[in-house]
Amino acid sequence: MVRVDRMPKLTPVEWARRVRAERDHRRRESADARALARLDRLGPEWSLVDLPAGPGFLVIGPGGIYAVTVVDQGLSRVLIVGDAVQSGGRRQSYVVDARLTARRTAEVLAADLGRAVPVTPVLTFIGSGTISFHGPPRECLISTARELDRLLVAGGNRLSPAAVKKVVEVAEKQARA
């Protein structure tokens, strides 16, 4: 005789939370996929690595090291005033979170490389809502998904191919750990 364990019945509130969490997860994955598709245009000298210290991904290339955080704005209007970001009528901590992720990533990379590593935070919005600026944030780049590849290439050539290769090796090792 085979015993079949049944899943416990969910209350309506638990069911709604699970459905909302699954929907948010799908939206986040879709937004990341759209941003990554845009970054495929960068070329072979650029590398993408999962962030060792948080959500998002690390883009490493001749223009520098960038910690990219993707936000799905959907149809919401985004208002940016310095470090303050308002989306959908609510104040969000996107800039602060992006800076924190970049700082943690820099610390992890610096510990392995034995020297300070500058990691630039990039906040990328995906969606068709409008974005209004009234003063850019400090020490954080803001982009839409359509402009992300051009923003990263605009950094010029600050890293040699050997430096890019070394940072990619360390970042991949940290991402696996």
Steps between C-alpha positions, in 0.01 A plus 500: 500500500637839395446791732433830329566811706277784410606860499342687788210714397585864464290771648384766253758744638786247463384415148492871402850554644635203306340614175635854548850370581500278190383790281766732641768234443392455135503878444847531655635219281344655191649841578846346555470310171414819310797684649735209429378484139597864458844435650569233237581792269807597702734256331741224601727721713216544753394235753190450711512333842236451769562739785681335790352747750139549402232502232579606146810432298852624451612634162878507455672644197739763370271777630523378860312284748127565535252353749171510307173494692189454286163644607179415316303824503221370277269786410582701813640849482840531667609829653867538593613791717859442604512184709121490544302282258123493487325230298130433490439774756731341758851587603746223416856433618632395159801734493605415855464127430700524176781686678502247783518210255791664315685570826457140621614368164807726509587373848470136392715556191756707693539224760599251227706736286682663790432855383212743475267437208263777385156363417250746352132449591257511207124512549314386190127547453301267276149591395309752298423755771657844492812590695538858623827643634533799728866458584703180457593281797851505643737218403237295316429478128137485385396341172212344314547154355523644149794721595687262730757374249579853378538625858757233583699551179508876565737432791786477252793262543605503863595133544751297304397159361722331762329691783156413362597132484631498859191674642270264308683196643469631856134600456407159354680327787303709751172438316555122524585519871 
